[in-house]
Amino acid sequence: MLLAIDAGNTNTVFAIWEGDTVRAEWRAETSASRTADEHLIWLTQLMGIEGLKPADIDGAIIATVVPQALFSLRQLCAKYFCAHPMVVGERGVDIGIDINLERPDVVGADRLANAVAAHDKYPGALIVVDFGTATTFDVVAGNGAYEGGVIAPGVNLSLEALHGAAAKLPRIAIERPQAVIGHDTVPAMQSGIYWGYVSLIEGLVTRIKAEYEKPMTVIATGGLANLFRHNVKCIDHVDPDLTVRGLHMIYERNKAAFAAKG
């Protein structure tokens, strides 16, 4: 079985693949100070609920945008799962698509995994919208090449900034308000965030399509994708497992060469 780890700025996803199927998937807060031992205690308890044990894991792959978290995740895989992990973005790991940027090494590993998986599943040119700590818009050409994109503040990041910078505004949860005009502070904030992001997504997608000048399919992923899907008319598909599926594909592509290197 394969342990695929996607460590984002806010959350880390641990997914266990059995063949081409996700056997189990869990999410934890990303913490650069969490040790391999602490990861193990949490993870093995959840694995046990699913009837899994560390000895079942024979491969591992990591994508992270938090360099400080990488050391502990490497230790977790090597020490407790006996699987020296493959790391997306490191020398020798072939993701299978071109990166048409001046500095390809600066692209987030999660965004590349999204591009790999999206190109495999959906035909033609694509826009991948990922609702994470940042809301990212990634352009994938019809031949799978990564063409660049847009990075905007994420929904929860914007909520925290609003609360932190304005003394009288409370911390709120994101949800879809029934009306655009709020008649109290909380519904007014919820409207500004929710409908503001609807407009941001639709506006950026429209501008990307106009600039790209080719038909494009829009794929949404990330934790908040389902919250927005019914009100963002330009979203064609919601694919919550896009990143971990991309990691699985990258691992399979490099597995033989990785094993040969020892």
C-alpha positions as CSV (number, residue, x, y, z in Angstrom):
1,M,0.0,0.0,0.0
2,L,1.1,3.6,-0.7
3,L,1.0,6.4,1.9
4,A,0.5,9.7,0.1
5,I,1.0,12.8,2.2
6,D,0.0,16.3,1.1
7,A,1.3,18.9,3.6
8,G,-0.3,22.3,3.0
9,N,0.0,25.5,4.9
10,T,-3.1,24.8,7.0
11,N,-3.8,21.1,6.8
12,T,-1.9,17.9,6.0
13,V,-3.8,15.1,4.3
14,F,-2.7,11.4,4.7
15,A,-4.1,9.0,2.2
16,I,-3.5,5.3,1.9
17,W,-3.8,3.8,-1.5
18,E,-4.5,0.1,-2.1
19,G,-3.9,-0.4,-5.8
20,D,-5.8,2.3,-7.6
21,T,-8.3,2.9,-4.7
22,V,-8.0,5.2,-1.8
23,R,-8.5,2.9,1.2
24,A,-8.5,5.6,3.8
25,E,-7.9,9.4,4.1
26,W,-7.4,11.7,7.1
27,R,-6.7,15.3,7.6
28,A,-4.7,17.0,10.4
29,E,-3.6,20.5,11.2
30,T,-0.1,21.2,9.7
31,S,2.4,21.8,12.4
32,A,6.1,22.2,11.6
33,S,6.9,21.4,15.3
34,R,5.1,18.1,15.3
35,T,7.6,15.2,15.5
36,A,7.5,11.9,13.7
37,D,6.6,10.2,16.9
38,E,3.6,12.5,17.4
39,H,2.5,11.9,13.8
40,L,2.7,8.1,14.4
41,I,0.5,8.1,17.5
42,W,-2.3,10.0,15.8
43,L,-2.0,8.1,12.5
44,T,-1.8,4.6,13.8
45,Q,-4.9,5.0,15.9
46,L,-6.8,6.0,12.8
47,M,-5.3,3.3,10.7
48,G,-6.3,0.7,13.4
49,I,-10.0,1.8,13.0
50,E,-9.7,0.9,9.3
51,G,-8.0,-2.4,10.0
52,L,-4.6,-1.2,8.8
53,K,-1.1,-1.3,10.4
54,P,2.2,0.3,9.6
55,A,3.6,-3.0,8.1
56,D,0.9,-2.7,5.3
57,I,2.7,0.4,3.9
58,D,5.4,-0.4,1.3
59,G,5.7,3.0,-0.4
60,A,5.4,6.7,0.4
61,I,5.3,10.0,-1.4
62,I,5.2,13.5,0.1
63,A,4.2,16.9,-1.4
64,T,4.7,19.8,0.9
65,V,4.7,23.6,0.7
66,V,6.0,23.8,4.3
67,P,9.7,23.0,4.2
68,Q,9.9,22.9,8.0
69,A,7.5,20.0,8.1
70,L,9.4,17.8,5.7
71,F,12.0,16.5,8.1
72,S,9.4,14.9,10.5
73,L,7.3,13.5,7.6
74,R,10.4,11.9,6.2
75,Q,11.3,10.4,9.5
76,L,7.7,9.1,9.9
77,C,7.9,7.2,6.6
78,A,11.4,5.9,6.9
79,K,11.4,5.0,10.6
80,Y,7.9,3.7,11.2
81,F,6.7,2.6,7.8
82,C,10.0,1.3,6.4
83,A,9.4,3.3,3.3
84,H,12.0,5.9,2.2
85,P,9.6,8.6,0.8
86,M,9.6,10.1,-2.7
87,V,9.3,13.9,-2.5
88,V,7.7,15.8,-5.3
89,G,10.0,18.6,-6.5
90,E,13.2,16.8,-5.6
91,R,15.8,16.0,-8.3
92,G,15.0,12.8,-10.1
93,V,11.3,12.8,-9.5
94,D,9.6,13.0,-12.9
95,I,6.1,14.4,-12.7
96,G,5.4,13.6,-16.4
97,I,4.4,17.1,-17.5
98,D,6.2,20.1,-18.7
99,I,6.3,23.2,-16.5
100,N,6.4,26.3,-18.8
101,L,7.7,28.8,-16.3
102,E,11.0,30.6,-16.0
103,R,11.5,29.2,-12.5
104,P,9.7,25.8,-12.4
105,D,11.2,24.9,-9.0
106,V,9.1,27.5,-7.3
107,V,5.7,26.0,-8.2
108,G,4.0,24.4,-5.2
109,A,4.1,20.6,-5.2
110,D,0.4,20.3,-4.6
111,R,-0.3,22.5,-7.6
112,L,1.8,20.2,-9.8
113,A,0.1,17.1,-8.4
114,N,-3.3,18.7,-9.2
115,A,-2.2,19.4,-12.8
116,V,-1.0,15.8,-13.3
117,A,-4.3,14.3,-12.0
118,A,-6.5,16.8,-13.8
119,H,-4.8,16.3,-17.2
120,D,-5.2,12.5,-16.8
121,K,-8.9,12.7,-16.1
122,Y,-10.2,15.6,-18.1
123,P,-9.5,16.4,-21.8
124,G,-8.4,19.7,-23.2
125,A,-7.1,22.9,-21.6
126,L,-8.0,23.2,-17.9
127,I,-8.3,25.7,-15.1
128,V,-7.8,24.0,-11.7
129,V,-9.2,26.1,-8.8
130,D,-7.9,24.9,-5.4
131,F,-9.6,26.2,-2.3
132,G,-6.8,26.0,0.2
133,T,-4.9,28.5,2.5
134,A,-4.6,30.4,-0.8
135,T,-7.2,30.1,-3.6
136,T,-5.2,29.1,-6.6
137,F,-6.1,29.0,-10.3
138,D,-3.8,26.8,-12.3
139,V,-3.8,26.7,-16.1
140,V,-3.1,23.3,-17.7
141,A,-2.6,23.1,-21.4
142,G,-4.3,20.4,-23.6
143,N,-1.0,18.5,-23.7
144,G,-0.8,18.5,-19.9
145,A,1.9,21.3,-19.6
146,Y,1.6,23.5,-16.6
147,E,1.3,27.1,-17.9
148,G,1.1,29.2,-14.7
149,G,-1.8,30.7,-12.8
150,V,-3.2,33.0,-10.2
151,I,-2.8,33.1,-6.4
152,A,-5.4,34.8,-4.3
153,P,-5.9,34.9,-0.5
154,G,-7.9,31.9,0.7
155,V,-11.4,32.2,2.2
156,N,-10.4,31.4,5.8
157,L,-7.3,33.6,5.5
158,S,-9.5,36.5,4.5
159,L,-11.8,35.9,7.4
160,E,-8.9,35.9,9.8
161,A,-7.5,39.1,8.3
162,L,-10.9,40.8,8.6
163,H,-11.3,39.8,12.2
164,G,-7.7,40.6,13.1
165,A,-7.6,44.0,11.5
166,A,-11.0,45.4,12.5
167,A,-11.5,45.6,16.3
168,K,-15.3,45.3,16.3
169,L,-15.6,42.5,13.7
170,P,-16.0,39.0,15.3
171,R,-14.4,35.8,14.1
172,I,-17.1,33.9,12.0
173,A,-17.4,30.7,10.1
174,I,-17.8,30.7,6.3
175,E,-21.3,29.7,5.1
176,R,-23.6,30.6,2.3
177,P,-26.0,33.5,3.3
178,Q,-29.4,33.5,1.8
179,A,-29.3,37.2,0.9
180,V,-26.5,39.5,-0.4
181,I,-27.5,42.4,1.8
182,G,-26.8,41.6,5.4
183,H,-28.9,43.2,8.1
184,D,-26.5,42.7,10.9
185,T,-22.7,42.5,11.2
186,V,-22.3,38.7,11.0
187,P,-24.5,38.2,7.9
188,A,-22.9,41.2,6.3
189,M,-19.4,39.7,6.8
190,Q,-20.6,36.3,5.6
191,S,-22.1,37.9,2.5
192,G,-18.9,39.8,1.8
193,I,-16.8,36.7,2.0
194,Y,-19.1,34.2,0.3
195,W,-20.5,36.3,-2.5
196,G,-17.2,38.2,-2.8
197,Y,-15.4,34.9,-3.5
198,V,-18.1,33.8,-5.9
199,S,-17.4,37.0,-7.9
200,L,-13.7,36.6,-7.5
201,I,-13.7,33.1,-8.9
202,E,-16.1,33.9,-11.8
203,G,-14.2,37.1,-12.6
204,L,-10.8,35.5,-12.7
205,V,-12.0,32.4,-14.6
206,T,-13.5,34.8,-17.2
207,R,-10.3,36.7,-17.5
208,I,-8.1,33.6,-17.8
209,K,-10.3,32.2,-20.5
210,A,-10.3,35.5,-22.4
211,E,-6.5,35.7,-22.2
212,Y,-5.9,32.0,-23.1
213,E,-8.3,32.2,-26.1
214,K,-9.2,28.5,-26.1
215,P,-12.0,26.5,-24.6
216,M,-11.2,25.5,-21.0
217,T,-12.8,23.2,-18.5
218,V,-12.9,24.3,-14.8
219,I,-12.1,21.8,-12.1
220,A,-12.5,22.7,-8.4
221,T,-10.8,21.0,-5.5
222,G,-10.0,21.6,-1.9
223,G,-12.0,21.6,1.3
224,L,-14.4,24.5,0.4
225,A,-15.1,23.5,-3.2
226,N,-18.4,21.9,-2.4
227,L,-19.6,25.1,-0.5
228,F,-19.2,27.2,-3.7
229,R,-20.0,24.7,-6.4
230,H,-23.7,25.5,-6.8
231,N,-23.3,29.2,-6.9
232,V,-20.2,29.5,-9.1
233,K,-21.6,28.7,-12.5
234,C,-18.2,28.4,-14.2
235,I,-17.2,25.3,-12.2
236,D,-17.6,22.3,-14.4
237,H,-16.5,19.5,-12.0
238,V,-15.6,19.2,-8.3
239,D,-12.9,16.7,-7.7
240,P,-12.0,16.5,-4.0
241,D,-9.3,13.8,-4.4
242,L,-7.3,15.6,-7.1
243,T,-4.1,16.2,-5.2
244,V,-3.7,12.7,-3.7
245,R,-4.6,11.1,-7.0
246,G,-1.8,13.2,-8.6
247,L,0.6,12.0,-5.9
248,H,-0.4,8.4,-6.6
249,M,0.2,8.9,-10.3
250,I,3.6,10.5,-9.8
251,Y,4.6,7.7,-7.4
252,E,3.7,5.0,-9.9
253,R,5.5,6.8,-12.7
254,N,8.8,6.9,-10.7
255,K,8.5,3.7,-8.6
256,A,10.8,1.5,-10.6
257,A,13.5,4.1,-11.0
258,F,13.2,5.1,-7.3
259,A,13.6,1.4,-6.2
260,A,16.6,1.0,-8.5
261,K,18.4,3.8,-6.8
262,G,17.9,2.1,-3.4
